[in-house]
Amino acid sequence: MKSPLLTLPGAVPAEGVDEGVAAHYGDLFREQRALADGTGFVDLSHRGVVTVTGDDRLAWLHLLLTQHVSDLPAGQATEALILSANGHIEHALYLVDDGETVWAHVEPGTQDALIAYLESMKFFYRVEVADRTADIAVVHLPAGSIAEVPKGVAVRETPYGRDLFLPRADLEAYAGQAGPPAGILAYEALRVEQHRPRLGFETDHRTIPHELGWIGSAVHLQKGCYRGQETVARVQNLGKPPRRLVFLHLDGSEVHLPVAGTELRLAGDGPDGRKIGFITTSVRHHELGPVALALVKRNVALDAPLVAGDTAAAQEVVVEP
């Protein structure tokens, strides 16, 4: 959906999966610094919004999600995954229960497939699933923000800020009082700095939660009864994931960032060396310079210098081998 905030001064539309909101409003680094300082907001109104209501909503979701939500207190934010039968990540949900409704936002365009799966699993449970994307917009307030939250709006409070489920009709009016807008590129730069994976960016068709550090934050190890749980338990108890997420400091002298999918090699192996991983997200950070998240083979030495295409890269551990 195309955001009305694209009419704000300086707005440059984002591309790809984030199409529909602003990439930036004219000054990427200023927008990053504002978010880091706890001011402004990010328009995430392109994200899908799904609600679950009914007396059985938490008990039912507990059977389907990787997270322990049967006793989720009202107002407590959490995140969860839906896995395939083989344990590969299919959906990522960022949710909160307000005492009557579970609110979740998901990656743009994934809500239809998510709802189709949820509907197929309703059986005799007293639940109703709804796509609220058309009438609810997600707005992000950074950590430390003192911006007012409208009454009656569901809020996810996290260490990284607050996600508001705002009536879409109120989006323009709220933007006028929430402070300077920051684009999705500023939001993504801070996400990369915080080592937070994103579905469709850090994941591919064979990604399992252990590879990205989602154990704990999105996967609860003391529960079963969800699709793909056997893979999670087997890797946790008997083995290691084949890949691991790393944070990369990139050579700042390069004009162009290596894009997502750029192959990684060991620097010592030369340009014809074997592929040992790939860039998943690359950004320019207002303090750190060019940085990226990447997936590498688990056995790559922690101190091994890497090359992303033609760009030198130094590792920082996110997921232990």
Backbone bond lengths (Angstrom), bond angles and torsions (degrees), N, CA, C in turn:
res aa  C-N    CA-C-N  psi(-1)  N-CA   C-N-CA  omega(-1)  CA-C   N-CA-C  phi
1 M - - - 1.456 - - 1.524 109.42 -
2 K 1.338 116.49 139.49 1.453 120.90 -178.38 1.523 110.04 -84.17
3 S 1.325 116.42 123.99 1.460 120.73 -177.32 1.524 111.36 -74.71
4 P 1.347 117.76 140.52 1.464 119.95 173.65 1.526 112.34 -67.28
5 L 1.337 116.96 -16.42 1.465 119.70 -179.26 1.529 112.48 -75.40
6 L 1.323 117.06 -5.04 1.467 119.56 173.83 1.526 111.37 -68.43
7 T 1.327 116.88 -9.07 1.469 120.45 176.17 1.521 112.28 -88.96
8 L 1.343 118.06 -3.57 1.459 120.50 178.64 1.527 109.97 -66.45
9 P 1.334 118.23 152.56 1.469 121.03 -178.76 1.528 111.94 -56.61
10 G 1.318 116.44 132.83 1.459 122.24 175.55 1.507 115.39 82.19
11 A 1.331 118.71 -3.47 1.462 120.62 -175.01 1.521 111.76 -64.29
12 V 1.326 115.91 128.24 1.467 123.06 175.53 1.525 107.33 -115.83
13 P 1.317 119.11 120.65 1.469 121.11 -175.20 1.526 112.70 -62.34
14 A 1.322 115.37 141.41 1.455 121.01 173.23 1.523 109.51 -76.82
15 E 1.321 115.20 164.09 1.459 120.97 -179.57 1.523 109.95 -121.65
16 G 1.323 115.41 171.32 1.452 120.51 176.85 1.511 111.99 69.82
17 V 1.329 116.71 -142.14 1.460 121.40 -176.09 1.525 111.98 -63.57
18 D 1.331 117.75 -24.12 1.465 121.40 -179.40 1.525 112.84 -93.04
19 E 1.313 117.05 11.35 1.459 120.65 176.57 1.527 109.66 -57.35
20 G 1.318 116.04 139.08 1.459 120.62 179.32 1.501 113.23 115.67
21 V 1.345 117.39 -19.00 1.459 122.12 174.33 1.526 108.49 -124.53
22 A 1.321 116.42 177.52 1.459 120.64 -176.50 1.523 111.44 -82.90
23 A 1.323 116.42 134.76 1.461 120.83 170.40 1.517 109.53 -69.85
24 H 1.326 115.96 -43.07 1.472 122.02 175.83 1.518 108.19 -162.36
25 Y 1.328 114.33 171.91 1.466 121.00 -179.53 1.528 111.15 -117.84
26 G 1.327 115.52 29.81 1.450 119.77 172.30 1.514 115.87 111.64
27 D 1.344 117.90 -16.08 1.471 119.73 -177.55 1.518 108.81 -149.59
28 L 1.324 116.15 88.53 1.462 122.20 -173.86 1.519 112.50 -57.04
29 F 1.332 117.91 -47.02 1.463 119.85 -175.54 1.529 111.70 -71.95
30 R 1.318 117.38 -36.02 1.463 119.11 176.26 1.528 109.76 -62.45
31 E 1.321 116.76 -40.46 1.456 120.79 179.91 1.527 111.15 -66.12
32 Q 1.335 116.86 -39.37 1.464 119.78 175.99 1.521 111.57 -62.36
33 R 1.327 115.98 -45.59 1.468 119.52 -178.46 1.519 110.96 -63.42
34 A 1.328 116.92 -37.74 1.459 120.05 178.42 1.523 110.62 -62.15
35 L 1.316 117.26 -45.88 1.464 120.06 178.76 1.524 111.21 -63.38
36 A 1.338 116.41 -43.04 1.462 119.89 178.96 1.515 111.85 -62.04
37 D 1.335 116.78 -29.30 1.475 121.85 178.93 1.517 112.64 -87.08
38 G 1.344 117.62 -1.72 1.455 120.66 177.39 1.510 115.06 85.67
39 T 1.325 116.91 24.09 1.464 119.62 178.89 1.525 110.12 -121.82
40 G 1.330 114.48 158.67 1.452 120.09 178.14 1.515 112.76 83.76
41 F 1.323 116.10 -168.73 1.459 122.88 -178.36 1.522 108.84 -153.73
42 V 1.326 115.66 164.57 1.463 122.16 176.57 1.518 108.85 -123.25
43 D 1.301 116.08 129.56 1.462 123.39 176.24 1.531 108.60 -80.01
44 L 1.327 115.94 109.44 1.468 121.97 176.74 1.522 110.05 -114.55
45 S 1.336 115.50 32.52 1.459 120.11 -173.04 1.527 113.40 -71.84
46 H 1.328 117.04 -4.66 1.464 119.86 176.06 1.522 112.31 -83.90
47 R 1.317 117.77 -10.47 1.458 120.98 -178.15 1.527 110.82 -75.26
48 G 1.322 115.21 150.38 1.456 120.08 177.69 1.520 111.17 -74.35
49 V 1.322 116.88 145.05 1.462 122.74 177.70 1.523 108.67 -124.83
50 V 1.328 115.77 126.05 1.464 122.82 -178.42 1.521 108.09 -127.23
51 T 1.326 117.15 136.78 1.459 120.95 176.00 1.519 109.82 -119.76
52 V 1.340 114.79 151.90 1.462 122.13 173.32 1.515 107.19 -130.12
53 T 1.320 116.67 124.17 1.454 122.34 177.63 1.528 109.34 -120.91
54 G 1.328 115.33 170.48 1.462 120.50 179.04 1.515 111.46 114.08
55 D 1.323 115.58 155.87 1.463 121.15 -175.04 1.525 113.05 -61.92
56 D 1.323 117.84 -28.62 1.461 120.80 -175.00 1.531 112.81 -97.28
57 R 1.325 118.73 10.26 1.477 121.22 -168.68 1.519 112.50 -57.03
58 L 1.335 118.95 -46.35 1.463 119.97 -176.32 1.520 111.79 -73.95
59 A 1.334 116.76 -42.48 1.465 119.37 178.55 1.527 110.67 -62.47
60 W 1.322 116.05 -38.53 1.463 120.67 179.98 1.521 111.59 -68.66
61 L 1.326 117.05 -48.44 1.467 120.13 178.98 1.527 111.09 -61.96
62 H 1.319 116.84 -32.24 1.470 120.83 178.79 1.527 111.29 -58.06
63 L 1.323 116.85 -31.55 1.463 121.06 -179.37 1.518 112.89 -78.18
64 L 1.331 117.10 -18.43 1.458 121.18 -173.12 1.521 113.61 -106.73
65 L 1.324 116.88 -28.75 1.462 121.98 -172.99 1.513 111.69 -96.48
66 T 1.323 115.77 160.53 1.466 121.64 177.19 1.523 112.40 -78.20
67 Q 1.328 117.12 -12.39 1.460 121.48 -176.30 1.532 110.29 -98.48
68 H 1.336 115.74 152.91 1.465 122.60 176.89 1.527 107.73 -82.93
69 V 1.336 116.72 105.70 1.468 119.91 -175.36 1.521 113.46 -124.76
70 S 1.331 118.24 2.25 1.466 119.35 -175.97 1.516 111.97 -61.55
71 D 1.326 117.17 -31.35 1.460 121.31 179.90 1.525 111.50 -116.33
72 L 1.320 117.34 28.78 1.459 120.99 -177.09 1.526 110.38 -62.51
73 P 1.334 118.49 119.91 1.459 119.94 179.42 1.522 111.69 -66.48
74 A 1.307 116.63 147.39 1.464 120.69 177.37 1.519 109.50 -60.42
75 G 1.324 116.08 132.61 1.458 121.99 178.37 1.509 115.15 88.87
76 Q 1.330 118.58 -7.21 1.468 120.72 -179.52 1.523 110.00 -90.21
77 A 1.327 116.51 119.44 1.458 121.55 -179.55 1.515 110.94 -75.39
78 T 1.311 115.87 148.31 1.454 121.19 171.88 1.519 108.16 -153.02
79 E 1.306 116.08 176.40 1.456 121.54 174.68 1.511 108.23 -137.12
80 A 1.316 116.23 154.89 1.455 120.62 -174.83 1.519 109.45 -152.95
81 L 1.328 114.36 162.59 1.461 121.50 179.60 1.518 109.44 -121.00
82 I 1.313 115.50 158.37 1.457 122.87 164.45 1.518 106.54 -118.01
83 L 1.318 115.72 128.17 1.454 122.11 -175.07 1.523 110.62 -108.29
84 S 1.323 115.42 159.95 1.456 120.92 170.43 1.525 108.92 -77.20
85 A 1.308 116.40 174.15 1.460 120.00 178.30 1.523 111.85 -61.26
86 N 1.335 116.92 -25.00 1.466 121.39 179.14 1.526 112.70 -92.66
87 G 1.328 116.88 5.69 1.457 119.99 176.14 1.507 115.04 88.04
88 H 1.332 118.41 8.38 1.462 121.05 178.06 1.526 110.38 -84.09
89 I 1.329 116.06 146.10 1.457 121.17 -174.27 1.527 110.74 -74.72
90 E 1.333 116.17 126.17 1.459 121.66 178.04 1.519 112.90 -110.26
91 H 1.335 117.62 -38.54 1.465 121.46 -178.60 1.523 109.61 -141.24
92 A 1.323 115.04 149.54 1.466 122.43 172.60 1.515 107.58 -125.48
93 L 1.342 116.19 126.87 1.453 122.28 -177.71 1.525 109.57 -117.92
94 Y 1.333 115.96 135.53 1.455 122.43 176.57 1.518 106.05 -114.27
95 L 1.326 116.84 107.96 1.454 118.86 -163.46 1.521 113.86 -132.19
96 V 1.336 113.28 164.36 1.458 123.33 174.88 1.516 106.90 -154.26
97 D 1.337 116.40 146.90 1.458 121.77 175.23 1.518 107.96 -108.67
98 D 1.344 117.14 130.57 1.465 119.89 -178.36 1.522 113.06 -96.82
99 G 1.329 116.40 10.48 1.451 121.41 -178.26 1.514 112.60 103.55
100 E 1.330 116.63 -21.22 1.458 121.36 178.46 1.528 112.57 -130.66
101 T 1.325 115.71 -26.46 1.466 121.68 -173.99 1.519 110.16 -138.59
102 V 1.315 116.47 137.13 1.457 121.18 168.32 1.521 107.39 -89.92
103 W 1.338 114.96 122.48 1.460 122.18 177.08 1.524 108.03 -105.33
104 A 1.327 116.76 133.62 1.469 120.66 178.68 1.514 109.48 -139.08
105 H 1.330 115.83 137.30 1.465 117.98 168.58 1.522 109.02 -111.88
106 V 1.330 114.43 147.80 1.458 121.63 -172.10 1.519 108.82 -137.70
107 E 1.322 116.21 172.35 1.453 120.87 -179.04 1.526 111.44 -59.77
108 P 1.339 117.46 144.28 1.461 120.44 -179.97 1.522 111.96 -53.67
109 G 1.319 114.92 130.69 1.456 120.24 175.97 1.512 115.89 83.72
110 T 1.337 118.64 -3.41 1.469 120.46 -178.97 1.516 112.79 -94.71
111 Q 1.331 117.60 -7.52 1.460 119.79 -172.69 1.528 112.65 -66.41
112 D 1.325 117.92 -32.94 1.467 119.10 -178.64 1.524 111.10 -64.45
113 A 1.325 116.78 -46.68 1.466 120.26 179.75 1.520 110.74 -66.30
114 L 1.326 116.67 -37.98 1.467 120.19 178.32 1.522 110.28 -62.84
115 I 1.323 116.63 -47.63 1.462 120.14 -177.94 1.528 110.54 -64.29
116 A 1.330 117.12 -38.88 1.461 119.98 178.21 1.525 110.73 -59.84
117 Y 1.335 116.91 -41.86 1.464 119.91 178.00 1.524 110.79 -66.02
118 L 1.331 116.68 -46.77 1.462 119.62 -179.06 1.528 111.06 -60.89
119 E 1.330 117.12 -43.11 1.461 120.02 179.29 1.532 111.48 -61.17
120 S 1.323 116.50 -35.05 1.471 119.79 -178.75 1.520 112.22 -71.28
121 M 1.337 116.85 -13.59 1.460 121.04 -175.76 1.528 112.75 -110.32
122 K 1.320 118.81 12.12 1.468 121.27 -175.40 1.529 112.38 -70.74
123 F 1.318 117.72 -43.02 1.464 123.66 -179.02 1.530 109.86 50.16
124 F 1.335 117.29 -123.87 1.466 120.15 -176.24 1.527 112.60 -98.01
125 Y 1.329 118.19 7.27 1.467 120.17 -176.68 1.518 110.95 -73.33
126 R 1.338 114.23 146.16 1.470 121.12 -179.80 1.529 109.05 -86.32
127 V 1.319 115.33 81.44 1.460 121.60 -178.54 1.523 109.56 -141.90
128 E 1.322 114.97 152.90 1.451 121.98 173.01 1.527 108.12 -131.89
129 V 1.318 115.83 130.36 1.462 122.31 -179.30 1.523 108.18 -108.90
130 A 1.333 116.51 135.55 1.464 119.60 -178.17 1.521 111.14 -138.47
131 D 1.322 115.33 144.29 1.461 122.58 172.08 1.526 107.36 -90.33
132 R 1.335 117.20 113.52 1.461 121.53 -177.25 1.526 111.75 -107.75
133 T 1.317 117.06 13.53 1.464 120.73 -175.30 1.521 112.10 -59.42
134 A 1.320 117.14 -35.38 1.464 120.38 -175.58 1.519 113.10 -69.90
135 D 1.352 117.57 -25.39 1.463 118.66 -175.88 1.524 114.44 -119.63
136 I 1.329 117.42 -4.02 1.469 120.89 -179.91 1.529 109.42 -125.34
137 A 1.330 116.00 131.81 1.469 122.62 178.31 1.521 109.61 -113.59
138 V 1.317 116.47 138.05 1.465 121.37 175.68 1.528 108.77 -88.39
139 V 1.333 115.64 130.48 1.461 122.67 175.47 1.522 107.72 -125.79
140 H 1.325 116.71 133.37 1.462 121.60 -179.37 1.517 110.67 -105.13
141 L 1.346 115.68 127.42 1.457 122.56 171.28 1.524 107.94 -107.03
142 P 1.323 119.46 128.74 1.467 120.70 -175.52 1.524 112.53 -69.36
143 A 1.316 116.40 161.40 1.462 121.47 176.69 1.522 109.66 -56.73
144 G 1.317 115.74 133.76 1.457 120.85 -179.29 1.510 114.02 92.77
145 S 1.326 117.53 -6.26 1.462 120.63 -178.90 1.526 110.63 -65.38
146 I 1.323 115.67 140.65 1.461 120.86 175.81 1.535 110.20 -108.77
147 A 1.331 117.31 13.55 1.455 120.94 178.44 1.519 109.93 -61.58
148 E 1.302 116.06 141.56 1.457 121.66 -178.56 1.520 110.63 -71.07
149 V 1.330 115.20 140.98 1.459 121.48 175.52 1.522 107.92 -102.98
150 P 1.326 118.53 122.65 1.465 120.71 -179.30 1.527 112.07 -57.85
151 K 1.310 116.48 146.01 1.462 121.23 178.93 1.522 110.62 -63.92
152 G 1.325 114.82 142.25 1.453 120.56 176.84 1.507 115.27 83.29
153 V 1.328 117.53 0.06 1.462 121.40 -178.94 1.528 109.70 -91.17
154 A 1.326 117.63 129.92 1.461 121.29 175.50 1.526 109.32 -68.37
155 V 1.345 116.12 139.39 1.458 121.80 -175.05 1.521 109.79 -132.83
156 R 1.326 116.32 134.25 1.473 122.57 169.35 1.524 107.80 -101.64
157 E 1.318 116.71 112.23 1.460 122.09 179.61 1.520 108.10 -96.93
158 T 1.342 117.90 118.45 1.454 122.78 -178.54 1.525 109.39 -130.24
159 P 1.324 118.53 169.16 1.477 119.83 176.34 1.530 112.98 -61.32
160 Y 1.330 117.15 -18.83 1.462 120.83 -176.20 1.528 112.56 -97.34
161 G 1.328 116.73 -5.04 1.451 119.93 -179.64 1.512 111.15 139.31
162 R 1.328 115.68 -167.71 1.460 121.78 -178.09 1.526 109.97 -117.79
163 D 1.330 115.20 134.73 1.458 121.86 173.41 1.520 107.89 -103.61
164 L 1.319 116.48 121.09 1.452 122.51 -179.17 1.524 110.09 -101.24
165 F 1.345 116.25 135.26 1.460 122.00 173.18 1.525 106.96 -98.21
166 L 1.324 115.12 88.62 1.453 122.96 -169.13 1.528 110.84 -98.60
167 P 1.338 118.25 136.93 1.463 118.10 172.96 1.525 110.83 -53.11
168 R 1.316 116.06 129.31 1.465 119.95 -175.31 1.530 111.64 -58.84
169 A 1.313 116.67 -31.44 1.458 120.31 179.70 1.522 112.32 -65.81
170 D 1.351 117.26 -19.96 1.465 121.32 -178.37 1.526 112.93 -97.27
171 L 1.333 117.50 1.66 1.460 120.88 -171.36 1.522 112.44 -61.64
172 E 1.314 118.33 -47.42 1.460 120.67 -177.63 1.524 111.57 -65.17
173 A 1.322 116.93 -42.59 1.458 119.98 179.56 1.516 111.06 -64.36
174 Y 1.332 116.70 -40.46 1.463 119.21 -179.89 1.521 111.07 -67.18
175 A 1.327 117.09 -37.48 1.463 120.42 179.19 1.522 111.15 -60.04
176 G 1.326 117.00 -31.17 1.448 120.36 -179.07 1.510 114.07 -69.85
177 Q 1.344 117.31 -16.77 1.464 120.38 -177.50 1.528 113.61 -118.31
178 A 1.336 117.39 -5.75 1.468 120.56 -172.94 1.518 113.45 -90.67
179 G 1.337 117.88 0.14 1.459 119.52 179.54 1.506 111.83 102.76
180 P 1.321 117.01 -174.33 1.475 119.78 -176.22 1.521 111.44 -67.10
181 P 1.332 117.78 138.45 1.466 120.39 178.79 1.521 111.20 -76.12
182 A 1.325 115.54 146.96 1.462 122.22 173.32 1.520 107.50 -123.90
183 G 1.309 116.66 140.31 1.451 121.14 -176.80 1.517 113.22 -81.58
184 I 1.325 115.00 172.94 1.461 121.24 -178.18 1.523 111.71 -64.36
185 L 1.341 118.84 -26.89 1.470 120.21 178.17 1.515 111.52 -66.96
186 A 1.325 117.69 -37.12 1.463 120.35 176.34 1.529 110.20 -66.94
187 Y 1.320 116.21 -43.47 1.463 121.33 177.75 1.529 110.60 -59.76
188 E 1.332 116.91 -43.07 1.457 121.55 -179.64 1.531 111.53 -66.98
189 A 1.320 117.26 -36.87 1.463 119.95 179.13 1.521 110.47 -61.66
190 L 1.327 117.07 -41.84 1.463 119.87 178.37 1.522 111.26 -71.54
191 R 1.329 117.28 -34.05 1.464 119.68 175.90 1.526 111.01 -61.19
192 V 1.309 117.24 -43.84 1.459 120.93 179.01 1.522 110.05 -64.35
193 E 1.325 116.96 -43.87 1.469 120.25 177.64 1.532 110.95 -57.48
194 Q 1.321 116.60 -36.36 1.466 121.74 -178.01 1.525 112.72 -85.26
195 H 1.327 117.18 2.41 1.466 123.27 176.61 1.527 112.07 62.18
196 R 1.325 118.15 32.33 1.460 120.98 -177.30 1.528 110.17 -94.96
197 P 1.331 117.35 119.88 1.467 120.16 -179.51 1.512 111.62 -71.99
198 R 1.323 115.86 157.32 1.463 122.26 178.47 1.517 109.35 -132.62
199 L 1.308 116.13 132.93 1.459 121.35 178.59 1.522 110.35 -58.30
200 G 1.336 116.04 133.26 1.450 121.08 179.74 1.510 113.83 85.67
201 F 1.311 117.61 -12.81 1.460 122.88 175.71 1.530 108.55 -107.53
202 E 1.322 116.63 -61.48 1.464 120.58 177.26 1.526 111.98 -86.41
203 T 1.315 118.56 -4.31 1.462 120.61 -179.05 1.518 111.24 -112.40
204 D 1.323 114.97 152.97 1.455 122.46 167.55 1.520 107.36 -133.50
205 H 1.323 117.57 -167.22 1.456 120.43 -172.32 1.525 113.75 -67.68
206 R 1.332 118.16 -12.81 1.461 119.48 -177.52 1.526 113.79 -120.52
207 T 1.307 117.94 13.52 1.466 121.06 -178.49 1.521 111.03 -70.88
208 I 1.334 115.97 134.77 1.461 121.89 172.31 1.523 108.47 -113.24
209 P 1.332 118.20 156.23 1.470 120.78 -171.97 1.520 115.03 -57.72
210 H 1.343 117.92 -35.30 1.463 120.55 -177.44 1.527 112.21 -59.67
211 E 1.315 117.84 -31.27 1.462 121.26 -175.69 1.520 112.14 -66.12
212 L 1.334 117.19 -26.38 1.461 121.00 -171.60 1.521 113.76 -109.42
213 G 1.330 117.48 1.71 1.466 118.80 -178.77 1.512 112.98 78.15
214 W 1.338 117.64 22.42 1.454 121.31 -179.91 1.533 112.39 -85.06
215 I 1.332 116.98 -1.56 1.464 119.32 176.42 1.531 107.90 -70.14
216 G 1.304 116.10 127.59 1.467 120.69 -177.77 1.512 111.38 99.88
217 S 1.308 117.06 -62.34 1.461 119.56 -177.12 1.521 112.23 -70.60
218 A 1.343 117.47 -35.64 1.457 120.75 -178.70 1.526 112.87 -125.83
219 V 1.324 117.20 -13.83 1.465 121.85 -179.10 1.519 108.78 -124.76
220 H 1.331 116.14 120.19 1.469 121.91 178.99 1.521 108.20 -95.24
221 L 1.327 116.08 123.83 1.462 119.79 -173.83 1.525 113.84 -82.66
222 Q 1.329 117.98 -8.72 1.456 120.50 -177.61 1.521 111.65 -103.15
223 K 1.312 116.59 31.23 1.459 120.58 174.20 1.516 109.08 -143.05
224 G 1.309 116.06 154.45 1.448 120.87 175.41 1.518 109.61 -124.52
225 C 1.309 116.29 -146.33 1.467 122.58 171.44 1.514 114.58 66.08
226 Y 1.320 118.83 23.01 1.457 119.15 173.57 1.529 108.89 -127.47
227 R 1.310 114.78 154.10 1.459 120.55 -178.80 1.519 110.10 -61.67
228 G 1.324 116.13 131.98 1.460 121.33 179.84 1.517 114.38 89.18
229 Q 1.328 117.89 -1.58 1.468 121.05 -176.42 1.528 112.19 -62.69
230 E 1.326 117.01 -31.42 1.464 119.64 -178.74 1.525 111.06 -62.33
231 T 1.329 116.86 -40.59 1.466 120.09 177.80 1.507 111.09 -64.65
232 V 1.327 117.22 -44.09 1.459 120.84 178.95 1.525 110.19 -58.16
233 A 1.331 117.55 -47.57 1.458 121.29 -178.12 1.518 111.36 -65.71
234 R 1.326 117.18 -40.54 1.468 120.65 -177.70 1.526 110.93 -64.68
235 V 1.330 116.90 -44.92 1.465 119.73 179.61 1.522 110.27 -66.94
236 Q 1.321 116.84 -40.11 1.464 120.48 -179.09 1.518 111.96 -64.53
237 N 1.324 117.09 -39.65 1.457 120.70 -171.74 1.524 114.47 -97.57
238 L 1.320 116.89 -25.80 1.460 118.51 -170.28 1.517 114.89 -123.63
239 G 1.317 118.42 -14.41 1.461 117.38 -173.29 1.504 113.43 -150.71
240 K 1.312 115.55 -160.25 1.455 123.93 179.61 1.525 108.39 -134.08
241 P 1.320 117.57 149.04 1.467 118.57 177.05 1.521 110.49 -68.99
242 P 1.325 117.90 152.20 1.471 120.11 -177.08 1.519 113.74 -71.52
243 R 1.330 117.68 -21.20 1.468 121.61 -177.65 1.525 109.07 -133.57
244 R 1.330 115.37 166.31 1.465 119.90 177.52 1.527 109.50 -144.59
245 L 1.322 114.85 146.81 1.456 121.42 178.12 1.523 109.83 -78.49
246 V 1.331 116.60 136.94 1.463 121.88 176.32 1.528 109.10 -131.17
247 F 1.317 114.64 156.54 1.460 122.82 172.99 1.516 106.62 -104.52
248 L 1.330 116.68 133.15 1.453 121.01 -175.50 1.522 111.44 -117.76
249 H 1.323 116.00 134.02 1.459 122.55 167.20 1.525 106.76 -94.88
250 L 1.325 116.14 119.60 1.460 121.23 -174.67 1.517 111.16 -97.73
251 D 1.301 115.60 153.85 1.462 122.14 178.24 1.524 109.45 -59.62
252 G 1.330 116.19 116.70 1.453 120.87 -176.00 1.508 114.94 -75.89
253 S 1.321 118.18 -7.28 1.458 119.91 179.99 1.523 112.66 -80.99
254 E 1.334 116.63 -12.10 1.460 120.50 179.70 1.527 110.13 -77.80
255 V 1.311 116.72 138.04 1.462 121.16 -179.45 1.528 111.01 -73.38
256 H 1.324 116.82 -40.00 1.459 121.10 -174.81 1.531 110.42 -106.63
257 L 1.326 115.08 140.25 1.456 120.36 173.89 1.525 110.01 -76.81
258 P 1.333 118.29 141.95 1.463 119.32 170.81 1.527 108.99 -67.80
259 V 1.298 117.58 127.00 1.461 121.95 -173.65 1.519 110.71 -79.22
260 A 1.332 115.19 167.62 1.455 120.63 176.00 1.525 109.94 -55.71
261 G 1.326 115.62 135.09 1.458 121.06 -178.21 1.511 113.83 96.92
262 T 1.352 117.79 -12.23 1.462 120.58 178.39 1.520 109.99 -59.86
263 E 1.314 116.68 130.46 1.456 120.75 -177.15 1.523 111.85 -71.98
264 L 1.317 114.78 144.22 1.462 122.32 175.46 1.517 109.23 -106.52
265 R 1.347 115.63 139.75 1.463 122.47 175.37 1.522 108.72 -133.54
266 L 1.299 115.86 161.02 1.457 120.05 171.31 1.520 108.47 -69.58
267 A 1.332 117.11 132.58 1.463 120.48 -176.39 1.524 111.77 -58.56
268 G 1.315 116.71 -33.76 1.452 120.29 -177.37 1.510 114.72 -74.90
269 D 1.338 117.56 -11.10 1.462 120.56 -177.08 1.522 113.16 -89.48
270 G 1.330 117.85 -7.16 1.456 120.22 178.61 1.516 112.51 77.77
271 P 1.327 116.95 179.37 1.470 121.97 -174.51 1.519 114.16 -65.64
272 D 1.319 117.49 -17.98 1.462 120.27 -179.63 1.526 112.05 -102.24
273 G 1.322 116.45 12.54 1.457 120.10 179.60 1.518 112.34 -66.56
274 R 1.323 115.18 162.01 1.466 119.38 -177.64 1.533 110.41 -72.67
275 K 1.309 115.42 151.76 1.455 121.94 177.32 1.522 109.57 -71.99
276 I 1.343 116.66 129.05 1.468 120.00 178.45 1.527 111.65 -119.53
277 G 1.339 116.75 5.61 1.449 120.03 178.61 1.514 110.63 167.08
278 F 1.331 115.89 -169.11 1.465 120.22 -179.86 1.525 110.34 -157.62
279 I 1.324 114.78 152.97 1.460 122.38 175.28 1.529 109.03 -68.81
280 T 1.334 116.17 137.23 1.465 120.21 175.19 1.534 111.54 -106.73
281 T 1.323 117.72 -40.99 1.473 122.68 177.01 1.517 107.83 -146.06
282 S 1.324 117.40 132.05 1.460 121.20 175.17 1.525 108.99 -126.14
283 V 1.341 116.18 141.43 1.467 121.41 -175.91 1.523 109.26 -145.45
284 R 1.329 114.36 164.24 1.464 120.68 169.20 1.521 107.69 -105.95
285 H 1.329 115.97 118.83 1.460 122.19 -175.55 1.521 109.73 -99.22
286 H 1.336 116.53 143.67 1.462 120.09 -173.64 1.515 113.32 -66.46
287 E 1.333 118.87 -21.61 1.468 122.33 178.17 1.522 112.40 -114.68
288 L 1.316 117.65 -39.70 1.467 121.78 -172.86 1.518 113.12 -87.43
289 G 1.322 117.45 -13.05 1.454 120.12 -176.26 1.514 110.83 80.23
290 P 1.330 118.04 -152.43 1.468 120.22 -179.83 1.530 111.32 -73.27
291 V 1.319 115.89 123.36 1.468 122.13 -179.28 1.517 108.47 -138.21
292 A 1.325 115.52 168.48 1.464 119.05 -177.55 1.520 110.04 -157.11
293 L 1.318 114.39 160.27 1.455 122.15 163.64 1.523 107.44 -103.77
294 A 1.328 115.75 149.17 1.462 119.82 -178.26 1.514 109.45 -152.92
295 L 1.311 115.99 157.84 1.455 122.82 170.98 1.515 108.65 -107.21
296 V 1.341 116.13 130.52 1.461 121.16 177.63 1.518 109.12 -128.45
297 K 1.312 115.88 161.69 1.457 120.45 174.97 1.526 109.45 -60.95
298 R 1.312 115.76 142.91 1.467 121.01 -173.95 1.526 112.87 -58.03
299 N 1.337 117.28 -34.72 1.466 119.94 -173.91 1.526 114.06 -86.43
300 V 1.333 118.70 5.62 1.467 120.31 175.41 1.530 108.52 -65.77
301 A 1.318 116.66 128.98 1.466 121.05 -178.58 1.526 110.48 -57.13
302 L 1.342 116.17 140.42 1.456 121.18 -175.82 1.524 112.81 -63.59
303 D 1.323 116.96 -28.37 1.467 120.39 -177.19 1.526 112.64 -103.17
304 A 1.331 116.79 10.99 1.464 119.68 -176.77 1.521 110.82 -73.09
305 P 1.347 118.88 124.79 1.473 120.72 172.64 1.520 109.76 -66.31
306 L 1.329 115.79 139.57 1.457 120.96 -177.34 1.519 110.71 -119.58
307 V 1.314 115.35 166.61 1.463 122.31 173.66 1.523 107.66 -130.97
308 A 1.335 116.14 126.93 1.465 122.17 175.59 1.512 107.66 -103.25
309 G 1.331 116.74 100.73 1.461 119.16 -170.34 1.509 108.79 65.88
310 D 1.345 117.04 -110.49 1.466 121.91 175.68 1.532 111.94 -110.13
311 T 1.327 117.32 9.06 1.459 121.42 -174.28 1.517 111.18 -103.85
312 A 1.320 117.05 124.68 1.453 121.46 177.63 1.528 110.03 -65.26
313 A 1.337 115.86 144.06 1.469 121.06 -176.69 1.523 109.87 -143.83
314 A 1.334 115.26 136.54 1.464 121.98 176.83 1.513 109.35 -112.48
315 Q 1.324 116.08 134.25 1.460 121.67 -175.62 1.529 113.06 -80.85
316 E 1.332 113.97 150.77 1.460 122.56 165.59 1.528 106.00 -133.49
317 V 1.328 117.48 129.54 1.464 120.91 -172.90 1.528 110.81 -69.20
318 V 1.333 115.63 130.86 1.459 121.98 169.40 1.521 109.18 -110.83
319 V 1.323 117.27 -52.89 1.450 123.61 176.42 1.519 108.66 -109.95
320 E 1.318 116.24 124.37 1.465 120.61 -179.96 1.526 110.18 -65.87
321 P 1.342 117.32 143.21 1.466 119.88 179.68 1.543 111.88 -69.39
